[in-house]
């Protein structure tokens, strides 16, 4: 069976071990004679799947014992609204860092519910960096400080989590489980699964329950974190198959050395691709300042934009898929999530060098 290399920003590749096990269990899960997609989410069999996935996530991320872990639906985009609905309390102001397209979308959504203060932005420089902390205008009375740890479109990533007087909220959609994160420094962390821990349809929220005293009165029960905590993420029928696949992926992360082992692999993959870009004599270009380059999403352009269609076409012919850049910025983008192997990146860089030799 020939498989291509999938560099898409999401959904992206799953580990072959996970795909193989899911295939083996597809028609008969845990001796039930049914697929995991068919069994009741209230059954003891599935409740064990749910419990084990949460425990593995807690182990990998070293989640503080008092924090709650939710397995929800709606993607990270729903969290853009759900966060202010639940965390504002009796405050009307929240701080946001603007570092790219997705933090911009979070800001736009939150403005419907509160006074959003953009404490720093790198928009003027084309989102090529994280704004220098010396210029941040933090509000000590804000309900929370929100940041997007990794910008998938612009390829910008925080070196470390921000500090501030307000509880810290992290959109970790494209980076959770790809590198270490100190959950205890955060009030809330959220991420959709289809980057580093499974498939689309599942969103993980890790939250300090001390922040959940009062949701906004207009918040529907399904969007109320406290209600979901009480119902063990099962206010309605959850996305059982994505939850199951996330559980398999979490086991795979543990077998792969946990966050430290996964992070080393991701760093090696990113370093190889950045080295290829930087050593191409300008044929390929990445505009992000070096300290803030993402290890998850690497956007780049060709010096001759007229070659981009040929690049993408020939890359697909070589089994290298998902390299087209986001529509808002164009160019190319290689997303190097956890399941992308070093061999896949080597195949990409070999192709890029060959393409540059022919057209350079």
DAMO-V187462 format. One record per pair of residues at least 12 apart in sequence whose C-alpha atoms are under 10 Angstrom apart, sorted by the first residue. I is the first residue (numbers start at 1). J is the second residue. D is the distance in whole Angstrom. If there is no record, write none. Layout:
BEGIN
I/J/D
I/J/D
END
This chain:
BEGIN
2/319/9
3/319/8
3/320/10
4/316/9
4/317/10
4/318/8
4/319/5
4/320/6
4/321/7
4/344/9
5/316/9
5/318/9
5/319/6
5/320/5
5/321/6
5/322/8
5/340/8
5/341/9
5/343/9
5/344/6
5/345/9
5/347/9
5/348/9
6/316/10
6/319/8
6/320/6
6/321/5
6/322/6
6/323/8
6/334/9
6/335/8
6/336/9
6/337/10
6/339/9
6/340/7
6/344/9
7/297/9
7/298/10
7/320/7
7/321/6
7/322/5
7/323/6
7/324/9
7/333/8
7/334/5
7/335/5
7/336/6
7/337/8
7/340/8
7/344/9
7/345/9
7/348/9
8/195/9
8/297/9
8/320/10
8/321/7
8/322/4
8/323/6
8/324/8
8/325/9
8/333/8
8/334/7
8/335/6
8/336/9
8/337/9
9/152/7
9/153/9
9/174/8
9/194/9
9/195/7
9/296/9
9/297/7
9/298/10
9/322/7
9/323/9
9/324/9
9/325/9
9/326/9
9/333/8
9/334/8
9/335/5
9/336/8
9/337/8
10/152/10
10/174/9
10/192/10
10/193/9
10/194/6
10/195/6
10/196/9
10/199/9
10/200/8
10/322/9
10/335/8
10/337/9
11/193/9
11/194/5
11/195/6
11/196/9
11/198/9
11/199/6
11/200/6
11/322/10
12/194/7
12/195/6
12/196/8
12/197/10
12/198/9
12/199/8
12/200/9
12/322/9
12/335/8
12/336/9
12/337/8
12/338/10
12/339/8
12/340/9
13/194/9
13/195/8
13/196/9
13/197/10
13/198/9
13/199/9
13/336/10
13/337/8
13/338/8
13/339/6
13/340/7
13/341/10
14/194/9
14/195/9
14/196/8
14/197/8
14/198/7
14/199/8
14/245/9
14/249/8
14/337/9
14/338/8
14/339/5
14/340/8
15/196/10
15/197/10
15/198/9
15/248/10
15/249/7
15/252/8
15/253/10
15/338/8
15/339/5
15/340/8
15/341/9
16/252/10
16/339/8
17/248/9
17/249/9
17/252/8
17/339/10
18/198/9
18/245/7
18/246/9
18/247/10
18/248/6
18/249/6
18/250/10
18/251/9
18/252/7
18/339/10
19/245/9
19/248/9
19/249/9
21/245/10
21/248/8
22/35/10
22/36/9
22/241/10
22/244/9
22/245/7
22/248/8
29/45/9
29/46/10
30/45/8
30/46/10
31/45/10
32/45/9
35/241/9
36/49/10
36/240/7
36/241/7
36/244/8
36/245/10
37/239/9
37/240/6
37/241/5
37/242/9
37/244/9
38/240/9
38/241/9
39/240/9
40/237/9
40/240/9
41/234/8
41/236/10
41/237/7
41/238/7
41/239/9
41/240/7
42/234/9
42/237/9
46/240/8
46/243/10
46/244/8
47/232/10
49/240/9
49/243/8
49/244/6
49/245/10
49/246/10
49/247/7
49/248/9
50/71/9
50/232/9
50/233/9
50/240/9
50/243/7
50/244/7
50/246/10
50/247/8
51/232/10
51/247/9
52/244/10
52/247/7
52/248/10
52/250/10
52/251/9
53/71/10
53/243/8
53/244/8
53/245/9
53/246/7
53/247/5
53/248/8
53/249/9
53/250/7
53/251/8
54/68/10
54/69/7
54/70/8
54/71/9
54/204/10
54/243/10
54/246/10
54/247/8
54/250/9
55/69/9
55/247/10
55/250/10
56/247/8
56/248/10
56/249/10
56/250/6
56/251/7
56/253/9
56/254/8
57/69/9
57/177/9
57/197/10
57/204/10
57/206/10
57/246/9
57/247/8
57/250/7
57/251/9
57/253/10
57/254/10
58/183/10
58/206/9
59/250/10
59/254/9
59/258/9
60/177/8
60/180/9
60/250/8
60/251/10
60/253/8
60/254/7
60/257/10
60/258/6
60/259/7
60/260/10
61/176/9
61/177/8
61/179/10
61/180/7
61/181/7
61/182/8
61/183/7
61/184/10
61/258/9
61/259/8
62/180/10
62/181/9
62/182/8
62/183/7
62/184/9
63/181/10
63/182/8
63/183/6
63/184/7
63/206/8
63/207/10
64/182/10
64/183/7
64/184/6
64/206/10
64/207/10
64/208/9
65/184/10
65/208/10
66/207/9
66/208/7
66/209/8
66/210/9
67/183/9
67/184/9
67/187/9
67/188/9
67/206/7
67/207/6
67/208/5
67/209/6
67/210/9
68/188/10
68/205/8
68/206/6
68/207/5
68/208/6
68/209/7
68/225/9
68/226/10
68/229/7
68/232/10
69/188/10
69/189/10
69/190/10
69/204/7
69/205/6
69/206/5
69/207/7
69/208/9
69/209/10
69/225/10
69/228/10
69/229/8
69/232/9
69/233/9
70/190/9
70/202/10
70/203/8
70/204/6
70/205/5
70/206/6
70/207/8
70/225/8
70/228/7
70/229/7
70/231/10
70/232/7
70/233/6
70/234/9
71/192/10
71/193/10
71/201/10
71/202/6
71/203/6
71/204/5
71/205/7
71/206/9
71/228/9
71/229/10
71/232/8
71/233/6
71/234/9
71/238/8
71/239/9
71/240/10
71/242/10
71/243/7
72/192/9
72/201/8
72/202/6
72/203/5
72/204/6
72/205/7
72/222/9
72/223/9
72/225/10
72/228/8
72/232/10
72/233/6
72/234/8
72/235/10
72/236/10
72/238/7
72/239/8
72/243/9
73/192/9
73/193/10
73/200/9
73/201/6
73/202/5
73/203/5
73/204/8
73/222/10
73/223/10
73/233/10
73/238/7
73/239/7
73/242/10
74/192/8
74/200/9
74/201/7
74/202/7
74/203/7
74/223/10
75/173/9
75/190/9
75/191/8
75/192/5
75/193/8
75/194/9
75/200/8
75/201/7
75/202/7
75/203/5
75/204/9
76/102/10
76/106/9
76/171/8
76/172/9
76/173/7
76/174/10
76/190/7
76/191/6
76/192/5
76/193/9
76/202/9
76/203/7
76/204/9
76/205/9
77/102/9
77/105/8
77/106/8
77/109/9
77/171/10
77/173/10
77/191/10
77/192/9
77/203/10
78/106/9
78/109/9
78/203/9
78/223/9
79/106/8
79/109/9
79/110/10
79/171/9
79/190/7
79/191/9
79/192/10
79/203/9
79/205/9
79/223/9
80/102/10
80/103/9
80/105/8
80/106/5
80/107/8
80/108/9
80/109/6
80/110/6
80/111/10
80/146/10
80/171/9
80/190/10
81/106/8
81/107/9
81/108/9
81/109/6
81/110/6
81/111/9
81/112/8
81/113/8
81/219/10
81/223/9
82/109/9
82/110/9
82/113/10
82/215/10
82/219/8
82/220/10
82/222/10
82/223/6
82/224/8
82/225/8
83/106/10
83/109/10
83/110/8
83/113/10
83/144/9
83/146/9
83/169/8
83/188/9
83/190/9
83/215/10
83/223/9
83/224/9
83/225/9
84/109/9
84/110/6
84/111/9
84/112/9
84/113/7
84/114/7
84/143/9
84/144/9
84/215/9
84/216/8
84/219/10
85/110/9
85/112/10
85/113/7
85/114/9
85/214/9
85/215/6
85/216/5
85/217/9
85/218/8
85/219/6
85/220/9
85/223/8
85/224/8
85/225/9
86/211/8
86/212/6
86/213/9
86/214/7
86/215/4
86/216/6
86/217/10
86/219/8
86/223/8
86/224/7
86/225/7
86/226/9
87/143/7
87/144/7
87/167/9
87/169/10
87/187/10
87/188/9
87/211/6
87/212/6
87/213/8
87/214/8
87/215/7
87/216/8
87/225/10
88/113/9
88/114/8
88/142/9
88/143/5
88/144/8
88/211/9
88/212/9
88/213/10
88/214/8
88/215/7
88/216/8
89/143/8
89/211/8
89/212/8
89/213/7
89/214/5
89/215/6
89/216/7
89/217/10
90/143/9
90/213/10
90/214/8
90/215/9
90/216/9
91/114/8
91/115/9
91/141/8
91/142/7
91/143/6
91/144/10
92/113/8
92/114/5
92/115/6
92/116/9
92/141/10
92/142/8
92/143/7
93/110/10
93/111/10
93/113/9
93/114/6
93/115/5
93/116/6
93/117/7
93/139/9
93/141/8
93/142/5
93/143/6
93/144/8
93/145/10
94/107/10
94/110/9
94/111/9
94/113/10
94/114/7
94/115/6
94/116/5
94/117/6
94/118/9
94/119/10
94/138/10
94/139/8
94/141/9
94/142/5
94/143/5
94/144/5
94/145/6
94/146/8
94/166/9
94/167/10
95/107/9
95/115/9
95/116/6
95/117/5
95/118/6
95/119/6
95/120/9
95/137/9
95/138/7
95/139/7
95/140/9
95/141/9
95/142/6
95/143/8
95/144/6
95/145/5
95/146/6
95/147/9
95/164/10
95/166/8
95/167/10
95/168/10
95/169/10
96/110/9
96/116/7
96/117/6
96/118/5
96/119/6
96/120/8
96/121/9
96/138/9
96/142/10
96/144/8
96/145/6
96/146/5
96/147/6
96/148/9
96/169/9
97/117/9
97/118/6
97/119/6
97/120/5
97/121/6
97/122/9
97/130/9
97/131/9
97/136/9
97/137/10
97/138/10
97/145/8
97/146/6
97/147/5
97/148/8
97/162/10
98/118/7
98/119/8
98/120/6
98/121/5
98/122/7
98/123/7
98/127/9
98/130/9
98/131/9
98/146/9
98/147/7
98/148/8
99/120/8
99/121/6
99/122/6
99/123/7
99/126/9
99/127/6
99/128/8
99/129/7
99/130/6
99/131/8
99/147/8
99/148/7
99/149/9
99/150/9
99/151/7
99/154/9
99/155/10
99/156/7
99/157/9
99/158/9
100/121/9
100/122/8
100/123/7
100/126/8
100/127/6
100/128/9
100/129/9
100/130/9
100/148/8
100/150/9
100/151/6
100/152/8
100/153/7
100/154/6
100/155/9
100/156/8
100/157/10
101/123/9
101/127/9
101/148/10
101/151/7
101/152/8
101/153/7
101/154/7
101/328/9
101/329/10
102/147/10
102/148/7
102/150/9
102/151/6
102/152/8
102/153/8
102/154/9
102/171/9
102/173/10
103/121/10
103/146/8
103/147/7
103/148/6
103/149/9
103/150/9
103/151/8
103/171/8
104/118/10
104/121/10
104/123/10
104/148/9
106/146/9
106/147/9
106/148/9
106/171/9
107/146/9
107/147/10
113/216/9
114/143/10
115/142/10
116/142/9
117/137/9
117/138/9
117/139/8
117/142/9
117/145/9
118/136/9
118/137/8
118/138/9
118/145/10
118/146/10
119/131/10
119/133/10
119/135/8
119/136/5
119/137/5
119/138/6
119/139/8
119/145/9
119/146/10
120/132/8
120/133/8
120/134/10
120/135/7
120/136/5
120/137/7
120/138/9
121/135/10
121/136/9
125/288/10
126/154/9
126/287/9
126/288/9
127/151/9
127/153/10
127/154/7
127/155/9
127/156/7
127/287/9
127/288/8
127/289/10
128/154/7
128/155/8
128/156/7
128/157/10
128/286/9
128/287/6
128/288/4
128/289/6
128/290/9
128/292/8
128/293/9
129/154/9
129/155/9
129/156/6
129/157/8
129/158/9
129/287/9
129/288/6
129/289/6
129/290/9
129/291/8
129/292/6
129/293/8
130/156/7
130/157/7
130/158/7
130/159/9
130/288/10
130/289/9
130/291/9
130/292/7
130/293/10
131/158/10
133/162/8
133/163/9
136/164/10
138/163/10
138/164/7
138/165/8
138/166/9
139/164/9
139/165/8
139/166/8
140/164/8
140/165/5
140/166/6
141/165/8
141/166/7
142/164/10
142/165/8
142/166/6
142/167/8
143/165/10
143/166/6
143/167/7
143/168/9
143/211/9
144/164/9
144/165/8
144/166/5
144/167/5
144/168/6
144/169/7
144/186/10
144/187/8
144/188/10
144/211/10
145/162/9
145/163/9
145/164/7
145/165/8
145/166/6
145/167/6
145/168/5
145/169/6
145/170/8
145/186/10
145/187/9
146/162/9
146/166/9
146/167/9
146/168/6
146/169/5
146/170/6
146/171/8
146/186/10
146/188/9
146/189/10
147/161/9
147/162/8
147/168/8
147/169/6
147/170/5
147/171/6
147/172/9
147/189/10
148/161/10
148/169/9
148/170/6
148/171/5
148/172/6
148/173/8
148/174/9
148/175/10
148/190/10
149/161/8
149/162/9
149/169/10
149/170/6
149/171/6
149/172/5
149/173/8
149/174/8
149/175/7
149/176/9
149/181/10
149/294/10
150/170/10
150/171/8
150/172/7
150/173/8
150/174/6
150/175/6
150/176/9
150/292/9
150/293/9
150/294/7
150/295/9
150/296/8
150/297/8
151/171/9
151/172/9
151/173/9
151/174/8
151/175/9
151/293/10
151/294/8
151/296/9
151/297/8
152/173/9
152/174/7
152/175/9
152/294/8
152/296/8
152/297/5
152/298/8
152/299/9
152/326/9
152/333/9
152/334/10
152/335/8
153/297/7
153/298/9
153/299/7
153/325/8
153/326/6
153/327/9
153/328/8
153/329/8
153/330/10
153/333/8
153/335/10
154/286/10
154/287/9
154/288/8
154/293/9
154/294/9
154/297/8
154/298/8
154/299/7
154/300/9
154/325/10
154/326/9
154/328/10
154/329/8
154/333/9
155/286/9
155/287/9
155/288/7
155/289/10
155/292/8
155/293/6
155/294/5
155/295/8
155/296/8
155/297/5
155/298/5
155/299/6
155/300/9
155/333/9
155/334/10
155/335/9
156/287/10
156/288/7
156/289/8
156/290/10
156/291/9
156/292/5
156/293/5
156/294/5
156/295/9
156/296/9
156/297/8
156/298/9
156/299/10
157/175/9
157/288/10
157/291/9
157/292/5
157/293/6
157/294/5
157/295/8
157/296/9
157/297/9
158/291/9
158/292/6
158/293/9
158/294/8
159/291/7
159/292/7
159/293/9
159/294/9
160/181/9
160/182/10
161/181/8
161/182/8
161/183/10
161/185/8
161/186/9
162/185/9
162/186/10
163/185/9
163/186/10
166/186/10
166/187/9
167/185/8
167/186/7
167/187/5
167/188/8
167/208/10
167/211/8
168/183/10
168/184/10
168/185/7
168/186/5
168/187/5
168/188/7
168/189/8
169/185/9
169/186/6
169/187/6
169/188/5
169/189/6
169/190/8
169/206/10
169/207/9
170/183/9
170/186/7
170/187/8
170/188/6
170/189/5
170/190/6
170/191/9
170/205/10
170/206/10
171/188/9
171/189/6
171/190/5
171/191/6
171/192/9
171/205/10
172/189/7
172/190/6
172/191/5
172/192/8
172/204/10
172/205/10
173/189/9
173/190/7
173/191/4
173/192/5
173/193/8
173/194/9
173/195/7
173/196/9
173/203/9
173/204/9
174/191/7
174/192/8
174/193/9
174/194/8
174/195/6
174/196/7
174/197/10
174/296/7
174/297/8
174/335/9
174/337/8
175/191/8
175/192/10
175/195/8
175/196/7
175/197/10
175/294/9
175/295/9
175/296/7
175/297/9
175/337/8
175/338/9
176/189/9
176/190/8
176/191/7
176/192/9
176/193/9
176/195/8
176/196/7
176/197/8
176/204/10
176/259/10
177/191/10
177/193/10
177/195/9
177/196/6
177/197/7
177/250/9
177/253/8
177/258/9
177/259/6
177/260/10
177/262/8
177/263/8
177/337/9
177/338/8
178/195/9
178/196/7
178/197/9
178/253/9
178/258/9
178/259/7
178/260/9
178/261/9
178/262/6
178/263/6
178/264/9
178/265/9
178/266/7
178/267/10
178/295/9
178/296/8
178/336/10
178/337/7
178/338/6
178/339/10
179/258/9
179/259/6
179/260/7
179/261/9
179/262/7
179/263/5
179/264/8
179/265/10
179/266/8
179/267/9
179/295/9
179/296/10
179/338/10
180/258/9
180/259/6
180/260/7
180/262/9
180/263/7
181/259/9
183/206/8
183/207/9
183/208/10
184/207/10
184/208/9
186/206/9
186/207/8
186/208/8
187/206/8
187/207/6
187/208/5
187/209/9
187/210/9
187/211/7
188/205/7
188/206/6
188/207/4
188/208/6
188/209/9
188/211/9
189/204/8
189/205/6
189/206/5
189/207/7
189/208/9
190/203/7
190/204/6
190/205/4
190/206/6
190/207/8
191/203/6
191/204/5
191/205/7
191/206/9
192/204/6
192/205/9
193/242/8
193/243/9
193/245/10
193/246/7
194/242/9
194/246/9
194/337/10
195/296/9
195/335/9
195/336/9
195/337/6
195/338/8
195/339/9
196/246/9
196/249/8
196/250/9
196/253/10
196/296/10
196/336/10
196/337/6
196/338/5
196/339/7
196/340/10
197/242/9
197/243/10
197/245/8
197/246/5
197/247/8
197/248/9
197/249/6
197/250/7
197/252/10
197/253/9
197/337/9
197/338/8
197/339/9
198/241/10
198/242/7
198/243/8
198/244/9
198/245/6
198/246/5
198/247/8
198/248/8
198/249/6
198/250/9
198/339/10
199/241/9
199/242/6
199/243/9
199/244/10
199/245/7
199/246/7
199/249/10
200/239/9
200/242/7
200/243/10
201/238/9
201/239/6
201/240/9
201/241/9
201/242/6
201/243/9
202/238/9
202/239/6
202/240/9
202/241/9
202/242/6
202/243/7
202/245/10
202/246/8
203/239/10
203/242/9
203/243/9
204/243/10
205/225/9
207/225/9
207/229/10
209/225/9
209/226/8
209/229/9
211/226/10
212/224/9
212/225/7
212/226/7
213/226/8
214/226/9
221/235/8
222/234/9
222/235/7
222/236/8
223/235/10
249/338/10
249/339/9
252/339/10
253/338/9
253/339/10
262/337/10
262/338/7
262/339/9
263/295/9
263/338/9
265/338/8
265/340/10
265/341/8
265/342/7
266/295/6
266/296/8
266/336/7
266/337/7
266/338/7
266/339/10
266/340/9
266/341/9
266/342/8
267/294/10
267/295/6
267/296/9
267/336/10
268/295/9
268/342/8
268/345/10
269/295/8
269/296/9
269/336/7
269/337/10
269/338/10
269/340/9
269/341/8
269/342/6
269/343/9
269/344/9
269/345/6
269/346/8
270/293/9
270/294/8
270/295/5
270/296/8
270/297/9
270/298/8
270/334/10
270/335/9
270/336/7
270/342/9
270/345/8
271/295/8
272/342/9
272/345/8
272/346/8
272/349/8
273/295/10
273/298/8
273/334/9
273/336/10
273/345/7
273/346/8
273/348/8
273/349/6
273/352/10
274/286/8
274/290/10
274/293/9
274/294/10
274/295/9
274/298/8
274/300/10
274/349/10
275/349/9
276/348/10
276/349/6
276/350/9
276/352/8
276/353/8
277/298/10
277/300/8
277/301/10
277/302/10
277/349/9
277/352/9
277/353/9
279/353/10
280/352/9
280/353/8
280/356/8
280/357/10
280/360/9
281/303/10
281/356/10
281/360/9
282/301/10
282/302/8
282/303/7
282/304/10
282/360/9
283/301/8
283/302/6
283/303/5
283/304/8
283/352/10
283/353/10
283/355/10
283/356/7
283/357/10
283/359/9
283/360/7
284/300/7
284/301/6
284/302/5
284/303/6
284/304/9
284/332/10
284/352/9
284/353/10
284/356/8
285/299/9
285/300/5
285/301/5
285/302/6
285/303/7
285/331/10
286/298/8
286/299/6
286/300/5
286/301/7
286/302/9
286/332/10
286/333/10
287/299/8
287/300/8
287/301/9
288/300/9
294/335/10
294/336/10
295/335/8
295/336/7
295/337/8
296/334/8
296/335/6
296/336/5
296/337/6
296/338/9
297/333/7
297/334/6
297/335/4
297/336/6
297/337/8
298/323/10
298/325/10
298/332/8
298/333/5
298/334/5
298/335/6
298/336/8
299/323/9
299/324/9
299/325/7
299/326/9
299/329/9
299/330/9
299/331/7
299/332/6
299/333/4
299/334/6
299/335/8
300/323/10
300/324/10
300/325/8
300/329/10
300/330/9
300/331/6
300/332/5
300/333/6
300/334/8
301/325/9
301/329/10
301/330/8
301/331/5
301/332/6
301/333/8
302/331/7
302/332/8
302/356/9
303/360/10
304/359/9
304/360/9
305/330/10
305/331/8
307/355/10
307/359/8
308/324/9
308/330/10
308/331/7
308/332/8
309/324/9
309/331/9
310/355/10
311/323/9
311/324/10
311/332/9
311/351/9
311/352/9
311/355/7
311/356/10
312/324/7
312/331/10
312/332/8
314/351/9
314/355/9
315/348/8
315/351/7
315/352/9
315/355/9
318/347/9
318/348/9
318/351/8
319/344/10
319/347/9
319/348/9
320/334/10
320/344/8
320/345/10
320/347/8
320/348/7
320/351/9
321/334/9
321/348/10
322/334/7
322/335/8
323/335/8
323/348/10
334/348/9
END
